[in-house]
Structure formats: structure tokens, C-alpha cells
């Protein structure tokens, strides 16, 4: 991926006339394509962050985004993932033309995995060349269960952090008495954080009603195992791992519910389930509500 950004409009003096006869000696002056001396341009990191955000949160099939940012006669190498961003110092295209060309060639020859495309998502069956612009018909395998992805239900619009993505999927093999549709949830969680699987087991033990069924789960990969691990030491960032869960029944995000009665019923059920998991919080809430 290579992004080019034009230099913002700034007030400048008119350039000297380099046409024939403009020189004092009547000689043609060859225009300079790259000025010999120029103050370093100011990059616009906000535009880069917006581009990386759109790319990472489009359909959830990217674990990182990297590329070259060109501004005038300077360029920088950039890398974004769920743990943060890394950039090189500003490099002069004129002084380091060989490095600039080598960077373009390396990006052009890099594999899809090195460019940040998620290897956990398998290519659709019978397809020689997959399309990375859609998630439909891609396959995943979780604890031996094969599933076919049908579409994206939710993709968090966040550049850093968990970057949760929820897919609609249909079981292909492995699940006992599988439903026709399930939910595949992918989230980049800190390695040090307890797995959400424990919360599902705890809720089941306490008899929480209206809870989804956890069919399978796995850890697909971690940031330290990829490009991030090659760029800097583990002590400089919070390592995250991609945790995948297969859930049923098929659900949709609460914010997409348009019917007010259905929204009210779902919200009440959500609160009741939360109170069942946190009885101490429920007692505090009851006391606070009854206090004048």
C-alpha cells in the first residue's frame, strides 16, 4: 500500500522564470525538479490515521496496515496495528533515492500476510484467487469446526484496542446438532486479560437466562508473532492476541434494533443478565434506588 499526499497550499514567492532568454547570459536554465534545500514538510498524521482506520475496520480481515507516506521530496514508512503505530524518521527522496525505490519494490513483492491480511481466514473452497474486498464465503476453523462466513454483522470503528468484528456464519462440519446460522466473534484482546470463555461458564453455572451458547473458541495469533515482533521489543507495547468464539443463536447488535418494544425487551434482558453475574452490584443498585 502506497499513499501519496500532496503538499498543502501555502503562500510562496513566485518561482523564477526559467524560460529561454530569462538568464542574464541568455542561456536556458534547467529547472530543478527537487530543491536542494528545503525545510522538512509537516506530515498530516490525522489523514494517515483515518486511512488506517478505514482499512482496518472495513471488513475486519486486516491485522495491520503499513505503507509509504510521501510529502513533497520527503517520505516516511508507517505501520499501524491494534497496539499502536510506528513510523520512521523523515527521509529525503533525493538523498536516499535507492532506499525509496527499494521500499516500493519490497511493498510490491510482499505477501498478503506480510501486508497485514489475516491468514486465519481461509480462501473459499474451489477458488484459486480469492477477493480480499469481501469476507463472504471465506472459511474459518475453530477447534476442528469448519464454518463458512456469510457476511459482517459488526465491525468496530477503532484503530487501536480490541477491534471487535462479528461475522454471520454457517457450520460446515464438526458441530453436534448445529444451528443453521451462528456468530463468529473475533477480538484482539490483551494477552494478560482473562478469556471471556470463563464468563460464559460462570453465567451458565449461575443459571443466567437468555445467554448465548459458546460452541468453540481458540486463539488464532498474536501481534508479537507477526511484523510487530520484528519491529520492536515486547517491552515497548502491550501484546494482543486474536481470540475467536463461535456462538449461537444468531444475533444482531442491539443498536440495530428499530422496533422500540423489541429494544426494550432486549435491554431489560441484558440488565437482568448483568445483575445475575454481579449480585453485589445489584444490591448497591437497589439500595441507591430506594434511598430518597
Secondary structure, DSSP 4 states (H G I P E B T S, - for coil): -EEE-PPPP---PPPPP-STT-STTSPPPPPPSS-SS-PPP---HHHHHHHHHHHHHSSS-BSEEEEEEEETTEEEEEEEETTEEEE---EETTTTHHHHHHHHHHHHH--TTTTTB-TTSBPPTT-SS--TT--TT-EEEETTEEEEEEEEEEE---SSS---EEEEEEEEES-TT--S-EEEEEEEEETTSPPTHHHHHHHHHTT-TTPPEEEEEEEEEEGGGSHHHHHS-GGGS--EEEEEEEEES----GGG---HHHHHHHHHHHHHHHHHH-HHHHHHHHHHHH--
